[in-house]
Amino acid sequence: QLQLVESGGGLVHPGDSLRLSCATSGFTLDAYDIGWFRQAPGMEREGVSCILNYDRSTFYASSVKDRFTISVDKAKNTIYLQMNSLEPEDTGVYYCALGRKHPSAQAMCSMTARLGPQMGSWGQGTLVTVSS
């Protein structure tokens, strides 16, 4: 059974860093497009960063580019999101999700944010609060 469990969120100050983890079980990550998504209070869910399985290309939302880094540890079946220089606008619940055969990493992010995960459903997410 496919399971994704997000963790690593917390309350931090502007400029701080956090590393989010998405532990997966029931499958291997080799065959999937992977992404991190977030939903701020009162806002729609958005794609933060995605990796396309086909060529390992990546996409970052413009608001997080050069601050966030997505990575995968296949040995641990875990997906990470390293978040540096956090800003109050980064506040929200962060989710991971999987997909298959998207035409691009950007498409994985945009389509999954809009339509929901192709594989399984949204988990409980992990809350990130950036506040002074």
C-alpha positions as CSV (number, residue, x, y, z in Angstrom):
1,Q,0.0,0.0,0.0
2,L,1.4,3.3,-1.0
3,Q,2.1,5.6,1.9
4,L,3.8,9.0,2.1
5,V,4.4,10.7,5.5
6,E,5.7,14.3,5.7
7,S,7.7,15.6,8.6
8,G,10.2,18.2,9.6
9,G,8.0,21.3,9.8
10,G,8.0,23.8,12.6
11,L,8.0,27.4,13.8
12,V,11.1,29.3,12.6
13,H,12.3,32.9,12.2
14,P,12.8,34.6,8.8
15,G,16.2,33.6,7.4
16,D,16.2,30.3,9.1
17,S,16.4,26.9,7.4
18,L,14.4,23.7,7.6
19,R,14.6,20.3,5.9
20,L,11.4,18.5,5.2
21,S,11.2,14.8,4.7
22,C,8.7,12.6,3.0
23,A,9.0,9.0,4.0
24,T,7.6,6.6,1.5
25,S,6.7,2.9,1.7
26,G,5.0,0.2,-0.4
27,F,6.9,1.0,-3.6
28,T,10.3,2.3,-4.9
29,L,10.8,5.9,-6.0
30,D,12.5,4.9,-9.3
31,A,9.4,4.9,-11.4
32,Y,7.7,8.1,-10.2
33,D,7.7,11.8,-10.8
34,I,8.1,13.5,-7.4
35,G,7.0,16.8,-6.0
36,W,6.6,19.0,-3.0
37,F,3.5,21.2,-2.7
38,R,2.2,23.7,-0.1
39,Q,-1.0,25.4,0.9
40,A,-1.0,28.7,2.7
41,P,-4.0,29.7,4.8
42,G,-6.8,30.8,2.5
43,M,-4.8,30.0,-0.6
44,E,-4.9,27.3,-3.2
45,R,-2.3,24.5,-3.1
46,E,0.7,25.3,-5.3
47,G,3.6,23.2,-6.6
48,V,6.9,24.2,-4.9
49,S,9.3,21.9,-6.6
50,C,9.2,18.7,-8.7
51,I,11.5,16.1,-10.2
52,L,10.6,14.4,-13.5
53,N,11.5,10.7,-13.3
54,Y,12.3,10.5,-17.1
55,D,15.3,12.7,-17.1
56,R,15.6,13.9,-13.5
57,S,14.9,17.4,-14.5
58,T,13.7,19.7,-11.8
59,F,11.2,22.6,-11.5
60,Y,11.1,25.2,-8.8
61,A,8.4,27.8,-8.3
62,S,9.9,31.3,-8.9
63,S,9.2,32.3,-5.3
64,V,11.5,29.5,-4.0
65,K,14.1,29.3,-6.7
66,D,17.7,29.5,-5.3
67,R,16.4,29.0,-1.8
68,F,14.9,25.5,-1.8
69,T,16.4,22.2,-3.0
70,I,14.5,19.0,-3.7
71,S,16.4,15.7,-3.4
72,V,15.7,12.0,-3.2
73,D,17.5,9.3,-1.2
74,K,16.5,6.1,-3.0
75,A,18.2,3.9,-0.4
76,K,16.0,5.4,2.3
77,N,12.9,5.8,0.1
78,T,12.7,9.4,1.2
79,I,12.2,12.7,-0.5
80,Y,13.6,15.9,1.0
81,L,13.0,19.6,0.6
82,Q,15.9,21.7,1.9
83,M,14.5,25.2,2.6
84,N,16.9,28.0,3.2
85,S,16.4,31.8,3.8
86,L,12.8,31.2,4.8
87,E,10.4,34.0,4.5
88,P,7.0,34.6,6.1
89,E,5.4,33.9,2.7
90,D,6.7,30.4,2.9
91,T,4.3,29.7,5.7
92,G,1.9,26.8,4.9
93,V,1.3,23.1,5.1
94,Y,3.7,21.2,2.9
95,Y,2.8,18.0,1.1
96,C,4.7,15.5,-1.0
97,A,3.1,13.6,-3.9
98,L,3.9,11.2,-6.7
99,G,3.0,11.0,-10.3
100,R,3.8,9.3,-13.5
101,K,4.7,10.2,-17.1
102,H,4.2,14.0,-16.9
103,P,5.7,15.8,-19.9
104,S,7.8,18.0,-17.7
105,A,8.7,18.7,-14.0
106,Q,6.7,21.9,-14.2
107,A,3.7,19.9,-15.5
108,M,4.0,17.5,-12.6
109,C,3.9,20.5,-10.2
110,S,1.0,22.4,-11.9
111,M,-1.2,19.4,-12.7
112,T,-0.8,17.7,-9.3
113,A,-1.5,21.0,-7.5
114,R,-4.6,21.5,-9.5
115,L,-5.9,17.9,-9.9
116,G,-4.4,16.1,-6.9
117,P,-1.9,13.2,-6.8
118,Q,-2.0,10.6,-9.5
119,M,-0.8,8.1,-6.9
120,G,-2.7,7.8,-3.7
121,S,-4.0,11.0,-2.1
122,W,-2.8,14.0,-0.1
123,G,-1.3,13.1,3.3
124,Q,-1.5,15.1,6.5
125,G,1.3,17.3,5.4
126,T,3.7,19.1,7.7
127,L,3.2,22.7,8.9
128,V,5.8,25.3,8.4
129,T,5.4,28.6,10.1
130,V,7.8,31.5,9.4
131,S,7.4,34.3,11.8
132,S,9.4,36.9,13.7
